[in-house]
Amino acid sequence: MKPPPHPHTRLLAASVLFVCVLDQLSKALVREHMALGERIALLPGVLELVHIENRGIAWGLLTGNPLRLPFVTFLSLTTFLVMLGWFRRLRSDERLLAWSLALVLAGATGNFIDRLLYRRVTDFVEMSAPGALGSLTQTLLGSSSWAVFNLADIAITGGLVLFFWLAFRLRGEPSDPETKEPSLEVGTT
């Protein structure tokens, strides 16, 4: 007899499909309609579209290194396998944790597709700190601008924020499957 499907399989599949389609479509539109380096101010001084290509890994690290693609491929595949293993062991009552892992996996998949197809990641959303906060950020970090990112990065960040919120909220709480309390501990089912 075939075992029942994992309770979060649809969530994972839908998240990866939805995020990857939107991410790849948005990046294709940017590559098609914006020259490299072109800027479009949406909220001047706060939010701009800017077409850049990240040929490194996060924050442009390893740009130009010939081992970058093999390293990123190995790291990505290892991360995918570990996260999928963790995801597979989630209990049905761990829905928020499933959402956090699904968002991280979906975003990572979107950027991984770029690296495999184009050997770079297209980024296009730039946020800057306005006013006095911008001056402070400029003084402390050398720029009032935060990193330039894409929709896959937003999914990864959202998933990580949810994960750490769950970890902080549940820190010190006992895990009790009978009370349906969410937990960051992974069940053995």
N, C-alpha and C positions, 0 to 999 in steps of 0.2 A: 504494500500500500504506500502511496506517495505521501511524504510528510506534508503538513500544512505549510503554506508560505509564511515567511517571516512577517510579523505584524507591521514592520516598517518598510517593507520592500517597495510598495507603491510610492511612499513618501520619498525615498531615496531616488527612485527612477524618475519621478515627476520633477523633483528638484534639480537633478543633474540635467535633464532634458530642457527644462524651462530656462535655467540659468545659462546653459551652454548656447542655446539658440539665441537668446537675447544678447548675450555677450558677443558671440561671433557676428551677429547681424550688426550690432552697434560698431564693432571694430571695422567691419567691411565698409560701412557707410563712412566712417572717418577716413579710411584709406582711400576711398573712392572720391570723396568730396572735399577733402582738406589736404593742402600741401603739407609736407613734413615741416614742422615748426610753426605752421599757421595758427593764429589765435582768434577766438571769437569770444568776446566778453558777454556773459549772460547776466551777471551781477557785477559790474565793474569793481575791481579791487577785492572781490570775495570769491566769485565763481567764474571760471573760464573754461572753454573747450580749447585744448591745444593738442595738436597731433605730434606725439613723440613715439619713438621706438626704443624699447628697453632691450638691449642686446645682451644684458647680463642677467643676473637673478634679481631677487628683491633689492630695491634701491640701486640697481645698476651694478651690484657687486659682480666681479669676475668678467666684466665687459672686456672683450678681446682675448680672453683666455681660451686656447684651443681645446681645453678639457671641459669647458663650461657645459656644452650640450650633453656629453656622456655623463657628467656629474649630475646635472639637473634631471636627466632621464632616470638614472639609477635612484636618486633621492626621491623623485616623484613616484616611481613605481613602488618603492619600498614603503613610502608613506601611504599610498593608496592601499596596499595590502594590509598594513597594520590597522588603518582606519576601517577598512571593510571587515576585518576580523573582529574589531571592537564593535562595529555596527551590528554584525551578525549575532553577537551575544547579548544585545540589548533586550530587556524585557518589554512586554507590550505596554507597561505603565510608564516607560521612560521616553515619552513622546518629545518632550522639550530637548532632551539630550540627543534624540534621533534627529530633530530639526537642526541642532547645532552642527552635528557631524555631517549631515546631508549638505548643508550650506557650504561648509569648508571643502568637502569633496567636490561639490559642483563647481565652485570657483576655481579650485586647483585644476580641475579638468579643463575648464575654459582656457586658462593660461597655458596649460600643457599642450593643448591643441595648437595654439599659436607657436609655441617653441618647436613643435614637431613639423608643422607646415611651413613656417616662415623663418625659423631660427631667431625669432625675436617676438616680443609681446608689444602689441599696440596699446598705448595708454593715451587717455584724452581728457580726463576730468582733473582740473587743478583748482584746489581751494586755497585761499589765502586768508590770513588773519587780518581783519579790518582795524583801522584806527590805531588806538594806543596799544592794543594787543598785537597788531602788526609790527609796531615799533619795538615792542618788547621781544617778540619772536625774532625779528631781524637782528637785534642785539645779541640774543642768546644763541640762536641757531644759524645766523648768517643769511636768513631769508624769511620773509613773511609768508612764503608759500609752503604749503604742506606738499607731500609727494603727489605726483601726477599718477592717476590710477584709472581703472576701468571697472566695468560691471562685475567681472569675476573677482576683482579685489574687494569690491563692496560685499559680495556674498561671503568671501573668506572672513572679512572683518566682522560682519554681522554674526556669522557662526561662532567665531572666537569670542566675541563680546557675550553672546548668549551662553557659551560654555563656561566662561569665567564668572559670569553672573550666577549661574547654577552652582558652580564650585564654591563661591563666596556665600551664597544663600544657604547652601546645604552643609557647609563646613561644621563638623561637630555633631550633626544630626545623625541618629542611628538609621540605618536602612531597614525598613520593614515592609516587605512586599505585600503583606496582608492589609496594611493601612493605605496602600496605594501612594505612599510618599515617594516623590521622585528622588533619585539617587544618582550620583556619579559613579557608584560602584557598578560594575558590569555583572549581570546575572549569568548563571551557568546554563541557561536553557538554550 
